[in-house]
């Protein structure tokens, strides 16, 4: 099975709720990509949005980790796996999307928009960034795309929303292979 078929298969077979949310991981990631498209994002960012939580598919039981108050580091797992196949413009925002949440959560208004599940995971992921970490992150080449991805990520948790099929993204995925 090639990587594109494996990804599509993962999306089609996933029926697991997205940790603490009212949608599945598949629904969440497709909604994130749809938001990126709606906001006229680059095709790289749409693809990042589509794949940003792929690490949850790799983790054995993400819900169990949360119950044990552990961070599964899904962003690192997803990045390490996808980095072998996709261009850096796609995988780097995936790697940094949790840092983007930690950065954005410094703003009280943004923090108040986080779902309860996101607040729990933020704590497990090390909490809000300090000023030194924030300054360093602002200088990251993928800062802007990571921030955009994270904003789409938080907004993509709508139960019952009509979403596209993962098959509709096949050509995009193929176009971003190394």
Chimera marker file (.cmm) of the C-alpha trace (Angstrom):
<marker_set name="trace">
<marker id="1" x="0.000" y="0.000" z="0.000" r="1" g="1" b="0" radius="0.5"/>
<marker id="2" x="1.456" y="3.399" z="-0.935" r="1" g="1" b="0" radius="0.5"/>
<marker id="3" x="1.419" y="6.379" z="1.439" r="1" g="1" b="0" radius="0.5"/>
<marker id="4" x="-1.579" y="8.104" z="-0.167" r="1" g="1" b="0" radius="0.5"/>
<marker id="5" x="-3.674" y="4.935" z="0.020" r="1" g="1" b="0" radius="0.5"/>
<marker id="6" x="-2.560" y="4.425" z="3.636" r="1" g="1" b="0" radius="0.5"/>
<marker id="7" x="-3.604" y="7.974" z="4.570" r="1" g="1" b="0" radius="0.5"/>
<marker id="8" x="-6.972" y="7.642" z="2.840" r="1" g="1" b="0" radius="0.5"/>
<marker id="9" x="-7.536" y="4.279" z="4.517" r="1" g="1" b="0" radius="0.5"/>
<marker id="10" x="-6.715" y="5.801" z="7.937" r="1" g="1" b="0" radius="0.5"/>
<marker id="11" x="-9.308" y="8.537" z="7.400" r="1" g="1" b="0" radius="0.5"/>
<marker id="12" x="-11.973" y="6.137" z="6.180" r="1" g="1" b="0" radius="0.5"/>
<marker id="13" x="-11.510" y="3.649" z="9.007" r="1" g="1" b="0" radius="0.5"/>
<marker id="14" x="-11.386" y="6.212" z="11.836" r="1" g="1" b="0" radius="0.5"/>
<marker id="15" x="-14.537" y="6.309" z="13.910" r="1" g="1" b="0" radius="0.5"/>
<marker id="16" x="-12.859" y="7.422" z="17.147" r="1" g="1" b="0" radius="0.5"/>
<marker id="17" x="-14.033" y="10.618" z="18.785" r="1" g="1" b="0" radius="0.5"/>
<marker id="18" x="-11.449" y="13.367" z="18.726" r="1" g="1" b="0" radius="0.5"/>
<marker id="19" x="-10.210" y="13.455" z="22.306" r="1" g="1" b="0" radius="0.5"/>
<marker id="20" x="-12.891" y="15.148" z="24.387" r="1" g="1" b="0" radius="0.5"/>
<marker id="21" x="-14.648" y="16.666" z="21.363" r="1" g="1" b="0" radius="0.5"/>
<marker id="22" x="-17.936" y="15.891" z="19.620" r="1" g="1" b="0" radius="0.5"/>
<marker id="23" x="-16.379" y="14.968" z="16.255" r="1" g="1" b="0" radius="0.5"/>
<marker id="24" x="-14.080" y="12.200" z="15.049" r="1" g="1" b="0" radius="0.5"/>
<marker id="25" x="-10.414" y="12.847" z="14.311" r="1" g="1" b="0" radius="0.5"/>
<marker id="26" x="-11.199" y="12.439" z="10.609" r="1" g="1" b="0" radius="0.5"/>
<marker id="27" x="-14.062" y="14.958" z="10.737" r="1" g="1" b="0" radius="0.5"/>
<marker id="28" x="-11.857" y="17.388" z="12.641" r="1" g="1" b="0" radius="0.5"/>
<marker id="29" x="-8.953" y="17.247" z="10.185" r="1" g="1" b="0" radius="0.5"/>
<marker id="30" x="-11.195" y="17.546" z="7.117" r="1" g="1" b="0" radius="0.5"/>
<marker id="31" x="-13.027" y="20.493" z="8.713" r="1" g="1" b="0" radius="0.5"/>
<marker id="32" x="-9.628" y="22.096" z="9.376" r="1" g="1" b="0" radius="0.5"/>
<marker id="33" x="-8.665" y="21.713" z="5.697" r="1" g="1" b="0" radius="0.5"/>
<marker id="34" x="-12.044" y="23.089" z="4.602" r="1" g="1" b="0" radius="0.5"/>
<marker id="35" x="-11.483" y="26.175" z="6.783" r="1" g="1" b="0" radius="0.5"/>
<marker id="36" x="-8.051" y="26.659" z="5.236" r="1" g="1" b="0" radius="0.5"/>
<marker id="37" x="-9.653" y="26.486" z="1.782" r="1" g="1" b="0" radius="0.5"/>
<marker id="38" x="-12.444" y="28.873" z="2.789" r="1" g="1" b="0" radius="0.5"/>
<marker id="39" x="-9.776" y="31.366" z="3.899" r="1" g="1" b="0" radius="0.5"/>
<marker id="40" x="-7.938" y="31.124" z="0.553" r="1" g="1" b="0" radius="0.5"/>
<marker id="41" x="-4.868" y="29.540" z="2.101" r="1" g="1" b="0" radius="0.5"/>
<marker id="42" x="-2.034" y="28.143" z="0.036" r="1" g="1" b="0" radius="0.5"/>
<marker id="43" x="-2.320" y="24.543" z="-1.085" r="1" g="1" b="0" radius="0.5"/>
<marker id="44" x="0.575" y="23.756" z="1.292" r="1" g="1" b="0" radius="0.5"/>
<marker id="45" x="-1.422" y="25.073" z="4.258" r="1" g="1" b="0" radius="0.5"/>
<marker id="46" x="-4.584" y="23.255" z="3.151" r="1" g="1" b="0" radius="0.5"/>
<marker id="47" x="-2.572" y="20.031" z="3.057" r="1" g="1" b="0" radius="0.5"/>
<marker id="48" x="-0.999" y="20.791" z="6.478" r="1" g="1" b="0" radius="0.5"/>
<marker id="49" x="-4.473" y="21.415" z="7.839" r="1" g="1" b="0" radius="0.5"/>
<marker id="50" x="-5.701" y="18.123" z="6.427" r="1" g="1" b="0" radius="0.5"/>
<marker id="51" x="-2.842" y="16.166" z="8.004" r="1" g="1" b="0" radius="0.5"/>
<marker id="52" x="-2.120" y="18.186" z="11.172" r="1" g="1" b="0" radius="0.5"/>
<marker id="53" x="-3.392" y="15.608" z="13.679" r="1" g="1" b="0" radius="0.5"/>
<marker id="54" x="-2.284" y="12.508" z="11.765" r="1" g="1" b="0" radius="0.5"/>
<marker id="55" x="-0.119" y="11.622" z="14.751" r="1" g="1" b="0" radius="0.5"/>
<marker id="56" x="-3.325" y="10.713" z="16.616" r="1" g="1" b="0" radius="0.5"/>
<marker id="57" x="-3.800" y="7.875" z="14.101" r="1" g="1" b="0" radius="0.5"/>
<marker id="58" x="-0.328" y="6.612" z="15.003" r="1" g="1" b="0" radius="0.5"/>
<marker id="59" x="-0.870" y="6.739" z="18.766" r="1" g="1" b="0" radius="0.5"/>
<marker id="60" x="-2.267" y="3.539" z="20.251" r="1" g="1" b="0" radius="0.5"/>
<marker id="61" x="-4.953" y="5.141" z="22.421" r="1" g="1" b="0" radius="0.5"/>
<marker id="62" x="-4.921" y="8.957" z="22.619" r="1" g="1" b="0" radius="0.5"/>
<marker id="63" x="-7.855" y="9.065" z="25.073" r="1" g="1" b="0" radius="0.5"/>
<marker id="64" x="-6.020" y="6.758" z="27.465" r="1" g="1" b="0" radius="0.5"/>
<marker id="65" x="-3.007" y="9.102" z="27.489" r="1" g="1" b="0" radius="0.5"/>
<marker id="66" x="-5.224" y="12.033" z="28.492" r="1" g="1" b="0" radius="0.5"/>
<marker id="67" x="-6.784" y="9.976" z="31.288" r="1" g="1" b="0" radius="0.5"/>
<marker id="68" x="-3.251" y="9.221" z="32.520" r="1" g="1" b="0" radius="0.5"/>
<marker id="69" x="-2.406" y="12.939" z="32.205" r="1" g="1" b="0" radius="0.5"/>
<marker id="70" x="0.274" y="12.306" z="29.576" r="1" g="1" b="0" radius="0.5"/>
<marker id="71" x="1.053" y="14.125" z="26.348" r="1" g="1" b="0" radius="0.5"/>
<marker id="72" x="1.311" y="11.744" z="23.390" r="1" g="1" b="0" radius="0.5"/>
<marker id="73" x="3.282" y="14.349" z="21.397" r="1" g="1" b="0" radius="0.5"/>
<marker id="74" x="1.060" y="13.708" z="18.389" r="1" g="1" b="0" radius="0.5"/>
<marker id="75" x="2.559" y="16.664" z="16.540" r="1" g="1" b="0" radius="0.5"/>
<marker id="76" x="6.049" y="15.114" z="16.722" r="1" g="1" b="0" radius="0.5"/>
<marker id="77" x="4.806" y="11.630" z="15.777" r="1" g="1" b="0" radius="0.5"/>
<marker id="78" x="2.852" y="13.007" z="12.841" r="1" g="1" b="0" radius="0.5"/>
<marker id="79" x="5.762" y="15.161" z="11.712" r="1" g="1" b="0" radius="0.5"/>
<marker id="80" x="8.311" y="12.323" z="11.940" r="1" g="1" b="0" radius="0.5"/>
<marker id="81" x="6.062" y="9.988" z="9.964" r="1" g="1" b="0" radius="0.5"/>
<marker id="82" x="4.870" y="12.463" z="7.314" r="1" g="1" b="0" radius="0.5"/>
<marker id="83" x="8.297" y="14.098" z="6.876" r="1" g="1" b="0" radius="0.5"/>
<marker id="84" x="9.450" y="11.029" z="4.952" r="1" g="1" b="0" radius="0.5"/>
<marker id="85" x="6.828" y="11.651" z="2.282" r="1" g="1" b="0" radius="0.5"/>
<marker id="86" x="5.768" y="15.303" z="2.100" r="1" g="1" b="0" radius="0.5"/>
<marker id="87" x="7.430" y="18.646" z="1.372" r="1" g="1" b="0" radius="0.5"/>
<marker id="88" x="8.607" y="20.709" z="4.341" r="1" g="1" b="0" radius="0.5"/>
<marker id="89" x="6.034" y="23.451" z="3.638" r="1" g="1" b="0" radius="0.5"/>
<marker id="90" x="3.382" y="20.873" z="4.553" r="1" g="1" b="0" radius="0.5"/>
<marker id="91" x="5.047" y="19.103" z="7.487" r="1" g="1" b="0" radius="0.5"/>
<marker id="92" x="6.703" y="21.975" z="9.367" r="1" g="1" b="0" radius="0.5"/>
<marker id="93" x="3.409" y="23.688" z="10.343" r="1" g="1" b="0" radius="0.5"/>
<marker id="94" x="2.236" y="20.272" z="11.570" r="1" g="1" b="0" radius="0.5"/>
<marker id="95" x="5.338" y="20.029" z="13.747" r="1" g="1" b="0" radius="0.5"/>
<marker id="96" x="4.733" y="23.497" z="15.208" r="1" g="1" b="0" radius="0.5"/>
<marker id="97" x="0.931" y="23.654" z="15.543" r="1" g="1" b="0" radius="0.5"/>
<marker id="98" x="1.038" y="22.785" z="19.262" r="1" g="1" b="0" radius="0.5"/>
<marker id="99" x="3.651" y="25.503" z="19.806" r="1" g="1" b="0" radius="0.5"/>
<marker id="100" x="1.255" y="27.847" z="18.015" r="1" g="1" b="0" radius="0.5"/>
<marker id="101" x="-1.492" y="26.960" z="20.500" r="1" g="1" b="0" radius="0.5"/>
<marker id="102" x="0.882" y="27.587" z="23.408" r="1" g="1" b="0" radius="0.5"/>
<marker id="103" x="1.815" y="30.927" z="21.814" r="1" g="1" b="0" radius="0.5"/>
<marker id="104" x="-1.748" y="32.047" z="21.052" r="1" g="1" b="0" radius="0.5"/>
<marker id="105" x="-2.973" y="31.017" z="24.517" r="1" g="1" b="0" radius="0.5"/>
<marker id="106" x="-0.907" y="33.896" z="25.930" r="1" g="1" b="0" radius="0.5"/>
<marker id="107" x="-3.821" y="36.061" z="24.777" r="1" g="1" b="0" radius="0.5"/>
<marker id="108" x="-6.679" y="35.779" z="27.296" r="1" g="1" b="0" radius="0.5"/>
<marker id="109" x="-9.304" y="36.254" z="24.607" r="1" g="1" b="0" radius="0.5"/>
<marker id="110" x="-7.881" y="33.412" z="22.533" r="1" g="1" b="0" radius="0.5"/>
<marker id="111" x="-7.525" y="31.214" z="25.617" r="1" g="1" b="0" radius="0.5"/>
<marker id="112" x="-11.203" y="31.766" z="26.439" r="1" g="1" b="0" radius="0.5"/>
<marker id="113" x="-12.180" y="30.432" z="22.980" r="1" g="1" b="0" radius="0.5"/>
<marker id="114" x="-10.411" y="27.111" z="23.538" r="1" g="1" b="0" radius="0.5"/>
<marker id="115" x="-12.631" y="24.098" z="24.034" r="1" g="1" b="0" radius="0.5"/>
<marker id="116" x="-12.342" y="22.365" z="27.399" r="1" g="1" b="0" radius="0.5"/>
<marker id="117" x="-10.503" y="19.500" z="25.697" r="1" g="1" b="0" radius="0.5"/>
<marker id="118" x="-7.998" y="21.988" z="24.218" r="1" g="1" b="0" radius="0.5"/>
<marker id="119" x="-7.429" y="23.524" z="27.638" r="1" g="1" b="0" radius="0.5"/>
<marker id="120" x="-6.733" y="20.078" z="29.097" r="1" g="1" b="0" radius="0.5"/>
<marker id="121" x="-4.327" y="19.187" z="26.293" r="1" g="1" b="0" radius="0.5"/>
<marker id="122" x="-2.630" y="22.600" z="26.569" r="1" g="1" b="0" radius="0.5"/>
<marker id="123" x="-1.790" y="21.826" z="30.170" r="1" g="1" b="0" radius="0.5"/>
<marker id="124" x="-0.468" y="18.363" z="29.220" r="1" g="1" b="0" radius="0.5"/>
<marker id="125" x="1.600" y="19.958" z="26.435" r="1" g="1" b="0" radius="0.5"/>
<marker id="126" x="3.452" y="22.169" z="28.891" r="1" g="1" b="0" radius="0.5"/>
<marker id="127" x="1.093" y="25.123" z="29.185" r="1" g="1" b="0" radius="0.5"/>
<marker id="128" x="1.251" y="28.651" z="27.843" r="1" g="1" b="0" radius="0.5"/>
<marker id="129" x="4.539" y="29.906" z="26.361" r="1" g="1" b="0" radius="0.5"/>
<marker id="130" x="6.648" y="32.345" z="28.326" r="1" g="1" b="0" radius="0.5"/>
<marker id="131" x="7.977" y="35.548" z="26.716" r="1" g="1" b="0" radius="0.5"/>
<marker id="132" x="11.360" y="34.037" z="25.859" r="1" g="1" b="0" radius="0.5"/>
<marker id="133" x="9.787" y="31.014" z="24.148" r="1" g="1" b="0" radius="0.5"/>
<marker id="134" x="7.349" y="33.284" z="22.314" r="1" g="1" b="0" radius="0.5"/>
<marker id="135" x="10.125" y="35.534" z="20.982" r="1" g="1" b="0" radius="0.5"/>
<marker id="136" x="12.041" y="32.509" z="19.725" r="1" g="1" b="0" radius="0.5"/>
<marker id="137" x="8.927" y="31.052" z="18.081" r="1" g="1" b="0" radius="0.5"/>
<marker id="138" x="8.153" y="34.368" z="16.341" r="1" g="1" b="0" radius="0.5"/>
<marker id="139" x="11.487" y="34.005" z="14.518" r="1" g="1" b="0" radius="0.5"/>
<marker id="140" x="10.619" y="30.536" z="13.213" r="1" g="1" b="0" radius="0.5"/>
<marker id="141" x="10.328" y="30.433" z="9.408" r="1" g="1" b="0" radius="0.5"/>
<marker id="142" x="7.004" y="28.596" z="9.742" r="1" g="1" b="0" radius="0.5"/>
<marker id="143" x="5.553" y="30.850" z="12.459" r="1" g="1" b="0" radius="0.5"/>
<marker id="144" x="2.816" y="32.435" z="10.309" r="1" g="1" b="0" radius="0.5"/>
<marker id="145" x="1.624" y="29.200" z="8.723" r="1" g="1" b="0" radius="0.5"/>
<marker id="146" x="1.665" y="27.433" z="12.108" r="1" g="1" b="0" radius="0.5"/>
<marker id="147" x="-0.451" y="30.209" z="13.660" r="1" g="1" b="0" radius="0.5"/>
<marker id="148" x="-2.967" y="30.072" z="10.803" r="1" g="1" b="0" radius="0.5"/>
<marker id="149" x="-3.143" y="26.287" z="11.051" r="1" g="1" b="0" radius="0.5"/>
<marker id="150" x="-3.752" y="26.477" z="14.788" r="1" g="1" b="0" radius="0.5"/>
<marker id="151" x="-6.609" y="28.976" z="14.362" r="1" g="1" b="0" radius="0.5"/>
<marker id="152" x="-8.280" y="26.718" z="11.802" r="1" g="1" b="0" radius="0.5"/>
<marker id="153" x="-7.629" y="23.755" z="14.117" r="1" g="1" b="0" radius="0.5"/>
<marker id="154" x="-9.522" y="25.262" z="17.050" r="1" g="1" b="0" radius="0.5"/>
<marker id="155" x="-12.484" y="26.277" z="14.889" r="1" g="1" b="0" radius="0.5"/>
<marker id="156" x="-12.843" y="22.852" z="13.236" r="1" g="1" b="0" radius="0.5"/>
<marker id="157" x="-14.872" y="20.964" z="15.817" r="1" g="1" b="0" radius="0.5"/>
<marker id="158" x="-18.442" y="21.334" z="14.558" r="1" g="1" b="0" radius="0.5"/>
<marker id="159" x="-20.690" y="18.330" z="15.089" r="1" g="1" b="0" radius="0.5"/>
<marker id="160" x="-22.947" y="17.466" z="12.162" r="1" g="1" b="0" radius="0.5"/>
<marker id="161" x="-21.164" y="19.703" z="9.640" r="1" g="1" b="0" radius="0.5"/>
<marker id="162" x="-21.301" y="18.367" z="6.071" r="1" g="1" b="0" radius="0.5"/>
<marker id="163" x="-17.694" y="17.669" z="5.153" r="1" g="1" b="0" radius="0.5"/>
<marker id="164" x="-15.835" y="16.673" z="2.035" r="1" g="1" b="0" radius="0.5"/>
<marker id="165" x="-14.671" y="13.129" z="1.452" r="1" g="1" b="0" radius="0.5"/>
<marker id="166" x="-10.981" y="12.406" z="1.995" r="1" g="1" b="0" radius="0.5"/>
<marker id="167" x="-11.001" y="11.214" z="-1.638" r="1" g="1" b="0" radius="0.5"/>
<marker id="168" x="-11.544" y="14.822" z="-2.719" r="1" g="1" b="0" radius="0.5"/>
<marker id="169" x="-8.090" y="15.615" z="-1.319" r="1" g="1" b="0" radius="0.5"/>
<marker id="170" x="-6.230" y="12.797" z="-3.065" r="1" g="1" b="0" radius="0.5"/>
<marker id="171" x="-4.783" y="14.979" z="-5.841" r="1" g="1" b="0" radius="0.5"/>
<marker id="172" x="-3.681" y="17.592" z="-3.312" r="1" g="1" b="0" radius="0.5"/>
<marker id="173" x="-1.921" y="14.945" z="-1.227" r="1" g="1" b="0" radius="0.5"/>
<marker id="174" x="-0.200" y="13.542" z="-4.328" r="1" g="1" b="0" radius="0.5"/>
<marker id="175" x="0.923" y="17.037" z="-5.384" r="1" g="1" b="0" radius="0.5"/>
<marker id="176" x="2.725" y="17.572" z="-2.059" r="1" g="1" b="0" radius="0.5"/>
<marker id="177" x="4.787" y="14.370" z="-2.072" r="1" g="1" b="0" radius="0.5"/>
<marker id="178" x="8.565" y="14.713" z="-2.118" r="1" g="1" b="0" radius="0.5"/>
<link id1="1" id2="2" r="1" g="1" b="0" radius="0.2"/>
<link id1="2" id2="3" r="1" g="1" b="0" radius="0.2"/>
<link id1="3" id2="4" r="1" g="1" b="0" radius="0.2"/>
<link id1="4" id2="5" r="1" g="1" b="0" radius="0.2"/>
<link id1="5" id2="6" r="1" g="1" b="0" radius="0.2"/>
<link id1="6" id2="7" r="1" g="1" b="0" radius="0.2"/>
<link id1="7" id2="8" r="1" g="1" b="0" radius="0.2"/>
<link id1="8" id2="9" r="1" g="1" b="0" radius="0.2"/>
<link id1="9" id2="10" r="1" g="1" b="0" radius="0.2"/>
<link id1="10" id2="11" r="1" g="1" b="0" radius="0.2"/>
<link id1="11" id2="12" r="1" g="1" b="0" radius="0.2"/>
<link id1="12" id2="13" r="1" g="1" b="0" radius="0.2"/>
<link id1="13" id2="14" r="1" g="1" b="0" radius="0.2"/>
<link id1="14" id2="15" r="1" g="1" b="0" radius="0.2"/>
<link id1="15" id2="16" r="1" g="1" b="0" radius="0.2"/>
<link id1="16" id2="17" r="1" g="1" b="0" radius="0.2"/>
<link id1="17" id2="18" r="1" g="1" b="0" radius="0.2"/>
<link id1="18" id2="19" r="1" g="1" b="0" radius="0.2"/>
<link id1="19" id2="20" r="1" g="1" b="0" radius="0.2"/>
<link id1="20" id2="21" r="1" g="1" b="0" radius="0.2"/>
<link id1="21" id2="22" r="1" g="1" b="0" radius="0.2"/>
<link id1="22" id2="23" r="1" g="1" b="0" radius="0.2"/>
<link id1="23" id2="24" r="1" g="1" b="0" radius="0.2"/>
<link id1="24" id2="25" r="1" g="1" b="0" radius="0.2"/>
<link id1="25" id2="26" r="1" g="1" b="0" radius="0.2"/>
<link id1="26" id2="27" r="1" g="1" b="0" radius="0.2"/>
<link id1="27" id2="28" r="1" g="1" b="0" radius="0.2"/>
<link id1="28" id2="29" r="1" g="1" b="0" radius="0.2"/>
<link id1="29" id2="30" r="1" g="1" b="0" radius="0.2"/>
<link id1="30" id2="31" r="1" g="1" b="0" radius="0.2"/>
<link id1="31" id2="32" r="1" g="1" b="0" radius="0.2"/>
<link id1="32" id2="33" r="1" g="1" b="0" radius="0.2"/>
<link id1="33" id2="34" r="1" g="1" b="0" radius="0.2"/>
<link id1="34" id2="35" r="1" g="1" b="0" radius="0.2"/>
<link id1="35" id2="36" r="1" g="1" b="0" radius="0.2"/>
<link id1="36" id2="37" r="1" g="1" b="0" radius="0.2"/>
<link id1="37" id2="38" r="1" g="1" b="0" radius="0.2"/>
<link id1="38" id2="39" r="1" g="1" b="0" radius="0.2"/>
<link id1="39" id2="40" r="1" g="1" b="0" radius="0.2"/>
<link id1="40" id2="41" r="1" g="1" b="0" radius="0.2"/>
<link id1="41" id2="42" r="1" g="1" b="0" radius="0.2"/>
<link id1="42" id2="43" r="1" g="1" b="0" radius="0.2"/>
<link id1="43" id2="44" r="1" g="1" b="0" radius="0.2"/>
<link id1="44" id2="45" r="1" g="1" b="0" radius="0.2"/>
<link id1="45" id2="46" r="1" g="1" b="0" radius="0.2"/>
<link id1="46" id2="47" r="1" g="1" b="0" radius="0.2"/>
<link id1="47" id2="48" r="1" g="1" b="0" radius="0.2"/>
<link id1="48" id2="49" r="1" g="1" b="0" radius="0.2"/>
<link id1="49" id2="50" r="1" g="1" b="0" radius="0.2"/>
<link id1="50" id2="51" r="1" g="1" b="0" radius="0.2"/>
<link id1="51" id2="52" r="1" g="1" b="0" radius="0.2"/>
<link id1="52" id2="53" r="1" g="1" b="0" radius="0.2"/>
<link id1="53" id2="54" r="1" g="1" b="0" radius="0.2"/>
<link id1="54" id2="55" r="1" g="1" b="0" radius="0.2"/>
<link id1="55" id2="56" r="1" g="1" b="0" radius="0.2"/>
<link id1="56" id2="57" r="1" g="1" b="0" radius="0.2"/>
<link id1="57" id2="58" r="1" g="1" b="0" radius="0.2"/>
<link id1="58" id2="59" r="1" g="1" b="0" radius="0.2"/>
<link id1="59" id2="60" r="1" g="1" b="0" radius="0.2"/>
<link id1="60" id2="61" r="1" g="1" b="0" radius="0.2"/>
<link id1="61" id2="62" r="1" g="1" b="0" radius="0.2"/>
<link id1="62" id2="63" r="1" g="1" b="0" radius="0.2"/>
<link id1="63" id2="64" r="1" g="1" b="0" radius="0.2"/>
<link id1="64" id2="65" r="1" g="1" b="0" radius="0.2"/>
<link id1="65" id2="66" r="1" g="1" b="0" radius="0.2"/>
<link id1="66" id2="67" r="1" g="1" b="0" radius="0.2"/>
<link id1="67" id2="68" r="1" g="1" b="0" radius="0.2"/>
<link id1="68" id2="69" r="1" g="1" b="0" radius="0.2"/>
<link id1="69" id2="70" r="1" g="1" b="0" radius="0.2"/>
<link id1="70" id2="71" r="1" g="1" b="0" radius="0.2"/>
<link id1="71" id2="72" r="1" g="1" b="0" radius="0.2"/>
<link id1="72" id2="73" r="1" g="1" b="0" radius="0.2"/>
<link id1="73" id2="74" r="1" g="1" b="0" radius="0.2"/>
<link id1="74" id2="75" r="1" g="1" b="0" radius="0.2"/>
<link id1="75" id2="76" r="1" g="1" b="0" radius="0.2"/>
<link id1="76" id2="77" r="1" g="1" b="0" radius="0.2"/>
<link id1="77" id2="78" r="1" g="1" b="0" radius="0.2"/>
<link id1="78" id2="79" r="1" g="1" b="0" radius="0.2"/>
<link id1="79" id2="80" r="1" g="1" b="0" radius="0.2"/>
<link id1="80" id2="81" r="1" g="1" b="0" radius="0.2"/>
<link id1="81" id2="82" r="1" g="1" b="0" radius="0.2"/>
<link id1="82" id2="83" r="1" g="1" b="0" radius="0.2"/>
<link id1="83" id2="84" r="1" g="1" b="0" radius="0.2"/>
<link id1="84" id2="85" r="1" g="1" b="0" radius="0.2"/>
<link id1="85" id2="86" r="1" g="1" b="0" radius="0.2"/>
<link id1="86" id2="87" r="1" g="1" b="0" radius="0.2"/>
<link id1="87" id2="88" r="1" g="1" b="0" radius="0.2"/>
<link id1="88" id2="89" r="1" g="1" b="0" radius="0.2"/>
<link id1="89" id2="90" r="1" g="1" b="0" radius="0.2"/>
<link id1="90" id2="91" r="1" g="1" b="0" radius="0.2"/>
<link id1="91" id2="92" r="1" g="1" b="0" radius="0.2"/>
<link id1="92" id2="93" r="1" g="1" b="0" radius="0.2"/>
<link id1="93" id2="94" r="1" g="1" b="0" radius="0.2"/>
<link id1="94" id2="95" r="1" g="1" b="0" radius="0.2"/>
<link id1="95" id2="96" r="1" g="1" b="0" radius="0.2"/>
<link id1="96" id2="97" r="1" g="1" b="0" radius="0.2"/>
<link id1="97" id2="98" r="1" g="1" b="0" radius="0.2"/>
<link id1="98" id2="99" r="1" g="1" b="0" radius="0.2"/>
<link id1="99" id2="100" r="1" g="1" b="0" radius="0.2"/>
<link id1="100" id2="101" r="1" g="1" b="0" radius="0.2"/>
<link id1="101" id2="102" r="1" g="1" b="0" radius="0.2"/>
<link id1="102" id2="103" r="1" g="1" b="0" radius="0.2"/>
<link id1="103" id2="104" r="1" g="1" b="0" radius="0.2"/>
<link id1="104" id2="105" r="1" g="1" b="0" radius="0.2"/>
<link id1="105" id2="106" r="1" g="1" b="0" radius="0.2"/>
<link id1="106" id2="107" r="1" g="1" b="0" radius="0.2"/>
<link id1="107" id2="108" r="1" g="1" b="0" radius="0.2"/>
<link id1="108" id2="109" r="1" g="1" b="0" radius="0.2"/>
<link id1="109" id2="110" r="1" g="1" b="0" radius="0.2"/>
<link id1="110" id2="111" r="1" g="1" b="0" radius="0.2"/>
<link id1="111" id2="112" r="1" g="1" b="0" radius="0.2"/>
<link id1="112" id2="113" r="1" g="1" b="0" radius="0.2"/>
<link id1="113" id2="114" r="1" g="1" b="0" radius="0.2"/>
<link id1="114" id2="115" r="1" g="1" b="0" radius="0.2"/>
<link id1="115" id2="116" r="1" g="1" b="0" radius="0.2"/>
<link id1="116" id2="117" r="1" g="1" b="0" radius="0.2"/>
<link id1="117" id2="118" r="1" g="1" b="0" radius="0.2"/>
<link id1="118" id2="119" r="1" g="1" b="0" radius="0.2"/>
<link id1="119" id2="120" r="1" g="1" b="0" radius="0.2"/>
<link id1="120" id2="121" r="1" g="1" b="0" radius="0.2"/>
<link id1="121" id2="122" r="1" g="1" b="0" radius="0.2"/>
<link id1="122" id2="123" r="1" g="1" b="0" radius="0.2"/>
<link id1="123" id2="124" r="1" g="1" b="0" radius="0.2"/>
<link id1="124" id2="125" r="1" g="1" b="0" radius="0.2"/>
<link id1="125" id2="126" r="1" g="1" b="0" radius="0.2"/>
<link id1="126" id2="127" r="1" g="1" b="0" radius="0.2"/>
<link id1="127" id2="128" r="1" g="1" b="0" radius="0.2"/>
<link id1="128" id2="129" r="1" g="1" b="0" radius="0.2"/>
<link id1="129" id2="130" r="1" g="1" b="0" radius="0.2"/>
<link id1="130" id2="131" r="1" g="1" b="0" radius="0.2"/>
<link id1="131" id2="132" r="1" g="1" b="0" radius="0.2"/>
<link id1="132" id2="133" r="1" g="1" b="0" radius="0.2"/>
<link id1="133" id2="134" r="1" g="1" b="0" radius="0.2"/>
<link id1="134" id2="135" r="1" g="1" b="0" radius="0.2"/>
<link id1="135" id2="136" r="1" g="1" b="0" radius="0.2"/>
<link id1="136" id2="137" r="1" g="1" b="0" radius="0.2"/>
<link id1="137" id2="138" r="1" g="1" b="0" radius="0.2"/>
<link id1="138" id2="139" r="1" g="1" b="0" radius="0.2"/>
<link id1="139" id2="140" r="1" g="1" b="0" radius="0.2"/>
<link id1="140" id2="141" r="1" g="1" b="0" radius="0.2"/>
<link id1="141" id2="142" r="1" g="1" b="0" radius="0.2"/>
<link id1="142" id2="143" r="1" g="1" b="0" radius="0.2"/>
<link id1="143" id2="144" r="1" g="1" b="0" radius="0.2"/>
<link id1="144" id2="145" r="1" g="1" b="0" radius="0.2"/>
<link id1="145" id2="146" r="1" g="1" b="0" radius="0.2"/>
<link id1="146" id2="147" r="1" g="1" b="0" radius="0.2"/>
<link id1="147" id2="148" r="1" g="1" b="0" radius="0.2"/>
<link id1="148" id2="149" r="1" g="1" b="0" radius="0.2"/>
<link id1="149" id2="150" r="1" g="1" b="0" radius="0.2"/>
<link id1="150" id2="151" r="1" g="1" b="0" radius="0.2"/>
<link id1="151" id2="152" r="1" g="1" b="0" radius="0.2"/>
<link id1="152" id2="153" r="1" g="1" b="0" radius="0.2"/>
<link id1="153" id2="154" r="1" g="1" b="0" radius="0.2"/>
<link id1="154" id2="155" r="1" g="1" b="0" radius="0.2"/>
<link id1="155" id2="156" r="1" g="1" b="0" radius="0.2"/>
<link id1="156" id2="157" r="1" g="1" b="0" radius="0.2"/>
<link id1="157" id2="158" r="1" g="1" b="0" radius="0.2"/>
<link id1="158" id2="159" r="1" g="1" b="0" radius="0.2"/>
<link id1="159" id2="160" r="1" g="1" b="0" radius="0.2"/>
<link id1="160" id2="161" r="1" g="1" b="0" radius="0.2"/>
<link id1="161" id2="162" r="1" g="1" b="0" radius="0.2"/>
<link id1="162" id2="163" r="1" g="1" b="0" radius="0.2"/>
<link id1="163" id2="164" r="1" g="1" b="0" radius="0.2"/>
<link id1="164" id2="165" r="1" g="1" b="0" radius="0.2"/>
<link id1="165" id2="166" r="1" g="1" b="0" radius="0.2"/>
<link id1="166" id2="167" r="1" g="1" b="0" radius="0.2"/>
<link id1="167" id2="168" r="1" g="1" b="0" radius="0.2"/>
<link id1="168" id2="169" r="1" g="1" b="0" radius="0.2"/>
<link id1="169" id2="170" r="1" g="1" b="0" radius="0.2"/>
<link id1="170" id2="171" r="1" g="1" b="0" radius="0.2"/>
<link id1="171" id2="172" r="1" g="1" b="0" radius="0.2"/>
<link id1="172" id2="173" r="1" g="1" b="0" radius="0.2"/>
<link id1="173" id2="174" r="1" g="1" b="0" radius="0.2"/>
<link id1="174" id2="175" r="1" g="1" b="0" radius="0.2"/>
<link id1="175" id2="176" r="1" g="1" b="0" radius="0.2"/>
<link id1="176" id2="177" r="1" g="1" b="0" radius="0.2"/>
<link id1="177" id2="178" r="1" g="1" b="0" radius="0.2"/>
</marker_set>
